[in-house]
């Protein structure tokens, strides 16, 4: 049994179908675009946090 009831063979078949549909070049581009978007988001949240500390304002945190 794999992740959530999905076996390794089912994951391999899904991966092969995705590669056949989109091709490896488009998947590489998609992966690099997603990585740069995540990096940009992290940088933006870090700079927002630093600006809040520099101005003396506290950024409210959700305590749920």
mmCIF file of the C-alpha atoms, coordinates in Angstrom:
data_MODEL
# 
_entry.id   MODEL 
# 
loop_
_atom_site.group_PDB 
_atom_site.id 
_atom_site.type_symbol 
_atom_site.label_atom_id 
_atom_site.label_alt_id 
_atom_site.label_comp_id 
_atom_site.label_asym_id 
_atom_site.label_entity_id 
_atom_site.label_seq_id 
_atom_site.pdbx_PDB_ins_code 
_atom_site.Cartn_x 
_atom_site.Cartn_y 
_atom_site.Cartn_z 
_atom_site.occupancy 
_atom_site.B_iso_or_equiv 
_atom_site.pdbx_formal_charge 
_atom_site.auth_seq_id 
_atom_site.auth_comp_id 
_atom_site.auth_asym_id 
_atom_site.auth_atom_id 
_atom_site.pdbx_PDB_model_num 
ATOM 1  C CA . UNK A 1 1  ? 0.000  0.000  0.000   1.00 0.00 ? 1  UNK A CA 1 
ATOM 2  C CA . UNK A 1 2  ? 1.380  3.415  -0.956  1.00 0.00 ? 2  UNK A CA 1 
ATOM 3  C CA . UNK A 1 3  ? 0.271  6.917  -0.213  1.00 0.00 ? 3  UNK A CA 1 
ATOM 4  C CA . UNK A 1 4  ? -3.404 7.050  0.724   1.00 0.00 ? 4  UNK A CA 1 
ATOM 5  C CA . UNK A 1 5  ? -4.197 3.698  -0.824  1.00 0.00 ? 5  UNK A CA 1 
ATOM 6  C CA . UNK A 1 6  ? -2.368 4.430  -4.109  1.00 0.00 ? 6  UNK A CA 1 
ATOM 7  C CA . UNK A 1 7  ? 0.247  1.852  -5.012  1.00 0.00 ? 7  UNK A CA 1 
ATOM 8  C CA . UNK A 1 8  ? 3.615  2.670  -6.561  1.00 0.00 ? 8  UNK A CA 1 
ATOM 9  C CA . UNK A 1 9  ? 2.501  1.161  -9.872  1.00 0.00 ? 9  UNK A CA 1 
ATOM 10 C CA . UNK A 1 10 ? -0.492 3.481  -10.069 1.00 0.00 ? 10 UNK A CA 1 
ATOM 11 C CA . UNK A 1 11 ? 1.799  6.466  -9.464  1.00 0.00 ? 11 UNK A CA 1 
ATOM 12 C CA . UNK A 1 12 ? 4.153  5.262  -12.225 1.00 0.00 ? 12 UNK A CA 1 
ATOM 13 C CA . UNK A 1 13 ? 1.259  4.912  -14.684 1.00 0.00 ? 13 UNK A CA 1 
ATOM 14 C CA . UNK A 1 14 ? -0.015 8.402  -13.827 1.00 0.00 ? 14 UNK A CA 1 
ATOM 15 C CA . UNK A 1 15 ? 3.486  9.825  -14.287 1.00 0.00 ? 15 UNK A CA 1 
ATOM 16 C CA . UNK A 1 16 ? 3.850  8.155  -17.688 1.00 0.00 ? 16 UNK A CA 1 
ATOM 17 C CA . UNK A 1 17 ? 0.481  9.519  -18.837 1.00 0.00 ? 17 UNK A CA 1 
ATOM 18 C CA . UNK A 1 18 ? 1.434  13.050 -17.730 1.00 0.00 ? 18 UNK A CA 1 
ATOM 19 C CA . UNK A 1 19 ? 4.780  12.819 -19.563 1.00 0.00 ? 19 UNK A CA 1 
ATOM 20 C CA . UNK A 1 20 ? 3.043  11.566 -22.709 1.00 0.00 ? 20 UNK A CA 1 
ATOM 21 C CA . UNK A 1 21 ? 0.475  14.373 -22.585 1.00 0.00 ? 21 UNK A CA 1 
ATOM 22 C CA . UNK A 1 22 ? 2.778  17.303 -21.868 1.00 0.00 ? 22 UNK A CA 1 
ATOM 23 C CA . UNK A 1 23 ? 6.237  16.154 -22.895 1.00 0.00 ? 23 UNK A CA 1 
ATOM 24 C CA . UNK A 1 24 ? 9.416  16.485 -20.879 1.00 0.00 ? 24 UNK A CA 1 
ATOM 25 C CA . UNK A 1 25 ? 10.349 19.960 -22.151 1.00 0.00 ? 25 UNK A CA 1 
ATOM 26 C CA . UNK A 1 26 ? 7.071  21.494 -21.046 1.00 0.00 ? 26 UNK A CA 1 
ATOM 27 C CA . UNK A 1 27 ? 7.301  19.743 -17.662 1.00 0.00 ? 27 UNK A CA 1 
ATOM 28 C CA . UNK A 1 28 ? 10.828 21.145 -17.135 1.00 0.00 ? 28 UNK A CA 1 
ATOM 29 C CA . UNK A 1 29 ? 9.571  24.638 -17.941 1.00 0.00 ? 29 UNK A CA 1 
ATOM 30 C CA . UNK A 1 30 ? 6.595  24.201 -15.648 1.00 0.00 ? 30 UNK A CA 1 
ATOM 31 C CA . UNK A 1 31 ? 8.824  22.983 -12.825 1.00 0.00 ? 31 UNK A CA 1 
ATOM 32 C CA . UNK A 1 32 ? 11.254 25.885 -13.129 1.00 0.00 ? 32 UNK A CA 1 
ATOM 33 C CA . UNK A 1 33 ? 8.390  28.397 -13.300 1.00 0.00 ? 33 UNK A CA 1 
ATOM 34 C CA . UNK A 1 34 ? 6.819  26.894 -10.208 1.00 0.00 ? 34 UNK A CA 1 
ATOM 35 C CA . UNK A 1 35 ? 10.150 26.943 -8.374  1.00 0.00 ? 35 UNK A CA 1 
ATOM 36 C CA . UNK A 1 36 ? 10.772 30.607 -9.188  1.00 0.00 ? 36 UNK A CA 1 
ATOM 37 C CA . UNK A 1 37 ? 7.232  31.481 -8.090  1.00 0.00 ? 37 UNK A CA 1 
ATOM 38 C CA . UNK A 1 38 ? 7.742  29.756 -4.732  1.00 0.00 ? 38 UNK A CA 1 
ATOM 39 C CA . UNK A 1 39 ? 11.107 31.499 -4.302  1.00 0.00 ? 39 UNK A CA 1 
ATOM 40 C CA . UNK A 1 40 ? 9.522  34.870 -5.096  1.00 0.00 ? 40 UNK A CA 1 
ATOM 41 C CA . UNK A 1 41 ? 6.761  34.225 -2.581  1.00 0.00 ? 41 UNK A CA 1 
ATOM 42 C CA . UNK A 1 42 ? 9.271  33.313 0.140   1.00 0.00 ? 42 UNK A CA 1 
ATOM 43 C CA . UNK A 1 43 ? 11.345 36.422 -0.610  1.00 0.00 ? 43 UNK A CA 1 
ATOM 44 C CA . UNK A 1 44 ? 8.248  38.632 -0.485  1.00 0.00 ? 44 UNK A CA 1 
ATOM 45 C CA . UNK A 1 45 ? 7.081  37.227 2.835   1.00 0.00 ? 45 UNK A CA 1 
ATOM 46 C CA . UNK A 1 46 ? 10.594 37.545 4.305   1.00 0.00 ? 46 UNK A CA 1 
ATOM 47 C CA . UNK A 1 47 ? 10.914 41.168 3.171   1.00 0.00 ? 47 UNK A CA 1 
ATOM 48 C CA . UNK A 1 48 ? 7.430  41.959 4.529   1.00 0.00 ? 48 UNK A CA 1 
ATOM 49 C CA . UNK A 1 49 ? 8.429  40.441 7.867   1.00 0.00 ? 49 UNK A CA 1 
ATOM 50 C CA . UNK A 1 50 ? 11.681 42.442 7.909   1.00 0.00 ? 50 UNK A CA 1 
ATOM 51 C CA . UNK A 1 51 ? 9.875  45.697 7.049   1.00 0.00 ? 51 UNK A CA 1 
ATOM 52 C CA . UNK A 1 52 ? 7.415  45.106 9.877   1.00 0.00 ? 52 UNK A CA 1 
ATOM 53 C CA . UNK A 1 53 ? 10.228 44.579 12.362  1.00 0.00 ? 53 UNK A CA 1 
ATOM 54 C CA . UNK A 1 54 ? 12.173 47.619 11.128  1.00 0.00 ? 54 UNK A CA 1 
ATOM 55 C CA . UNK A 1 55 ? 9.177  49.943 11.488  1.00 0.00 ? 55 UNK A CA 1 
ATOM 56 C CA . UNK A 1 56 ? 8.352  48.628 14.959  1.00 0.00 ? 56 UNK A CA 1 
ATOM 57 C CA . UNK A 1 57 ? 5.001  47.241 13.879  1.00 0.00 ? 57 UNK A CA 1 
ATOM 58 C CA . UNK A 1 58 ? 4.193  43.688 14.732  1.00 0.00 ? 58 UNK A CA 1 
ATOM 59 C CA . UNK A 1 59 ? 2.629  41.525 12.087  1.00 0.00 ? 59 UNK A CA 1 
ATOM 60 C CA . UNK A 1 60 ? -0.352 39.701 13.574  1.00 0.00 ? 60 UNK A CA 1 
ATOM 61 C CA . UNK A 1 61 ? -0.059 35.924 13.443  1.00 0.00 ? 61 UNK A CA 1 
ATOM 62 C CA . UNK A 1 62 ? -3.026 33.626 13.179  1.00 0.00 ? 62 UNK A CA 1 
ATOM 63 C CA . UNK A 1 63 ? -3.037 31.385 16.238  1.00 0.00 ? 63 UNK A CA 1 
ATOM 64 C CA . UNK A 1 64 ? -5.425 28.707 15.068  1.00 0.00 ? 64 UNK A CA 1 
# 
